[in-house]
Amino acid sequence: MKRGLALVAAAVLALVALACKGGGPDGVAGGSAPAAKDLPSSMAALGDSITAGYGTCLSLSACPRNSWATGDGVLVDSHYKRILAGNPAIKGHAVNLATAGATIDDLPGQATAAVGHRPDYVAILIGANDACRSRLGDMTGTTEFEVQATVALNALRAGLPKARVLVVSIPDVYRVWEVAHPNRAAREVWALGVCPTLLANPTSTAPADVARRQQFRDRITAYNTILAKACKDFGPRCRYDGGAVHNATLGIDDLSPVDYFHPSATGESALADACWPGSFTWG
């Protein structure tokens, strides 16, 4: 969900050092690792700027150390750190292939790259950029979305037949507008071009704007339905999160103060918690 923004609030600059501080990957922030056998010894994360940790270091750039999936920093209790607490063999064997701005069309290429790393576990979160466009008519069509999701998962199934795949639901991006549009700083940043299909005219109650936001929300729901089906068709080694991330209740403190759109480090931890499978025995 990368956008060409240049505004960074001065009030948050003092926090940069803390947010960007690297942490050893050995600690787990929440003590939430499973007891476990059957934990993977390697993993790959696919997706867009959410999985890349964009904006979590309080700059307009990716910050993978704060990724909900593979982060090894001190601020996020990622899946990697939770696994590491129970299986030290995964240390140093987590690759993040997510890129800011990625859409479903980029997922097959990421899947092919993941196959080259031979991970035991693949985590996927993608789709928000397919709805976040300049105009509603530019949103990725559901047929195209389904085709590309299927191609990507087929590549993983063929290339990594023993890997476990987690498909994560797209967050309820509409909630970003709900919780942050009363905030003046958020509105000023959004005016620079953040997700116009949802966030243009954020305080307007005109029927056209209300309808536009609902169409955006409906498209995210449609994408999640497609992701769930594609995972089911993949077979028993794919698990869909059941809408857990989409249904997660995030507040304004869970949004990055850089753009009030991407998750903050706190938000990344909340996403990690929402879709944490606990057991890796499926399939």
Long-range contacts (C-beta under 8 A, 24 or more apart in sequence): 1-48, 1-49, 1-50, 1-54, 1-100, 1-101, 1-128, 1-129, 1-132, 1-195, 1-261, 1-262, 2-49, 2-54, 2-60, 2-100, 2-101, 3-192, 3-193, 3-194, 3-195, 3-259, 3-261, 4-192, 4-193, 5-60, 5-189, 5-192, 5-193, 5-194, 5-258, 5-259, 6-60, 6-192, 7-188, 7-189, 7-192, 8-58, 8-59, 8-60, 8-258, 9-185, 9-257, 9-258, 11-257, 12-58, 12-257, 12-258, 13-58, 15-58, 16-57, 16-58, 16-59, 18-75, 19-56, 19-57, 19-58, 19-63, 19-66, 19-75, 19-265, 20-57, 20-58, 20-59, 20-63, 20-65, 21-73, 21-74, 21-75, 22-65, 22-72, 22-73, 22-74, 23-65, 23-72, 23-73, 23-74, 23-75, 24-72, 25-72, 25-80, 25-81, 25-84, 25-91, 25-92, 26-84, 26-91, 27-74, 27-81, 28-77, 28-81, 28-82, 28-84, 28-85, 29-74, 29-75, 29-76, 29-77, 29-81, 29-269, 30-77, 30-269, 30-273, 31-85, 32-77, 32-82, 32-273, 32-276, 33-81, 33-82, 33-83, 33-84, 33-85, 33-86, 34-82, 34-86, 34-278, 34-279, 35-86, 36-86, 36-87, 36-279, 38-279, 38-280, 38-281, 39-83, 39-86, 39-87, 39-90, 39-280, 40-83, 40-87, 40-90, 40-119, 40-120, 40-121, 40-164, 40-280, 41-87, 41-89, 41-90, 41-93, 41-120, 42-90, 42-93, 42-94, 42-117, 42-118, 42-119, 42-120, 42-121, 43-69, 43-70, 43-79, 43-80, 43-83, 43-90, 43-93, 43-94, 43-95, 43-119, 43-120, 43-121, 43-122, 43-123, 44-94, 44-95, 44-96, 44-97, 44-114, 44-117, 44-119, 44-121, 44-122, 44-123, 45-69, 45-70, 45-94, 45-95, 45-96, 45-97, 45-98, 45-122, 45-123, 45-124, 45-125, 46-97, 46-98, 46-107, 46-110, 46-111, 46-114, 46-122, 46-123, 46-124, 46-125, 46-126, 46-152, 47-98, 47-102, 47-107, 47-110, 47-124, 47-125, 47-126, 48-98, 48-99, 48-100, 48-101, 48-102, 48-103, 48-125, 48-126, 48-127, 48-128, 48-129, 49-98, 49-99, 49-100, 49-101, 49-102, 49-129, 49-262, 50-98, 50-125, 50-128, 50-171, 50-262, 50-263, 50-268, 50-271, 51-96, 51-98, 51-123, 51-125, 51-126, 52-96, 52-98, 52-99, 52-100, 53-268, 54-100, 54-256, 54-262, 55-256, 55-258, 55-259, 55-261, 55-262, 55-263, 55-264, 56-256, 56-262, 56-263, 56-264, 56-265, 56-268, 58-256, 58-257, 58-258, 59-258, 60-258, 60-259, 61-100, 62-99, 62-100, 64-96, 66-265, 66-268, 67-96, 67-98, 67-268, 68-125, 68-263, 68-268, 68-269, 68-271, 68-272, 68-275, 69-94, 69-96, 69-98, 69-123, 69-125, 69-272, 70-94, 70-95, 70-96, 70-123, 71-268, 73-265, 75-265, 75-266, 75-268, 75-269, 76-265, 76-268, 76-269, 76-272, 77-269, 77-272, 77-273, 78-268, 78-269, 78-272, 79-121, 79-123, 79-272, 79-276, 82-272, 82-276, 83-121, 93-119, 95-119, 98-125, 98-126, 101-129, 102-126, 102-129, 103-127, 103-129, 103-130, 103-140, 104-130, 104-140, 104-144, 104-145, 104-148, 104-149, 104-152, 104-223, 105-140, 105-144, 105-148, 107-148, 107-149, 107-151, 107-152, 108-148, 108-151, 108-152, 108-155, 110-152, 111-151, 111-152, 111-153, 111-155, 111-156, 111-159, 112-155, 112-159, 114-156, 114-159, 114-160, 115-155, 115-156, 115-159, 115-160, 118-160, 119-160, 119-163, 120-162, 120-163, 120-164, 121-163, 121-164, 121-165, 121-166, 121-280, 122-156, 122-160, 122-163, 122-164, 122-165, 122-166, 123-165, 123-166, 123-168, 124-152, 124-165, 124-166, 124-167, 124-168, 125-168, 125-170, 125-245, 125-271, 126-170, 127-170, 127-220, 127-223, 127-224, 127-227, 128-170, 128-171, 128-173, 128-220, 130-219, 130-223, 131-173, 131-197, 131-198, 131-216, 131-219, 131-220, 131-223, 132-173, 132-195, 132-196, 132-197, 132-198, 133-196, 133-197, 134-196, 134-197, 135-196, 135-197, 136-197, 136-212, 136-215, 136-216, 138-197, 139-197, 139-216, 139-219, 142-219, 142-222, 142-223, 142-226, 145-222, 145-223, 145-226, 146-226, 146-229, 146-230, 149-226, 149-227, 149-230, 150-230, 150-233, 153-230, 153-231, 153-233, 153-234, 153-238, 154-234, 156-234, 157-234, 157-235, 157-237, 157-238, 161-237, 162-237, 163-237, 164-237, 164-238, 164-239, 164-280, 164-282, 164-283, 165-231, 165-234, 165-237, 165-238, 165-239, 166-238, 166-239, 166-241, 166-275, 166-277, 167-227, 167-228, 167-230, 167-231, 167-238, 167-239, 167-240, 167-241, 168-241, 168-244, 168-245, 168-271, 168-275, 169-224, 169-227, 169-228, 169-240, 169-241, 169-242, 169-243, 169-244, 169-245, 169-246, 169-247, 169-275, 170-220, 170-223, 170-224, 170-227, 170-245, 170-246, 171-245, 171-246, 171-248, 171-250, 171-263, 171-271, 172-217, 172-220, 172-246, 172-247, 172-248, 173-198, 173-216, 173-217, 173-220, 174-198, 174-213, 174-216, 174-217, 174-220, 175-249, 175-250, 176-255, 176-260, 176-261, 177-202, 177-213, 179-250, 179-251, 179-252, 179-255, 180-252, 180-255, 180-260, 183-252, 183-260, 185-257, 185-260, 186-252, 186-255, 186-260, 189-258, 189-259, 189-260, 189-261, 190-259, 190-260, 190-261, 194-259, 194-260, 194-261, 195-261, 199-261, 220-246, 235-283, 236-282, 236-283, 237-282, 237-283, 238-283, 239-277, 239-282, 239-283, 241-274, 241-275, 244-274, 244-275, 245-271, 245-274, 245-275, 247-274, 248-274
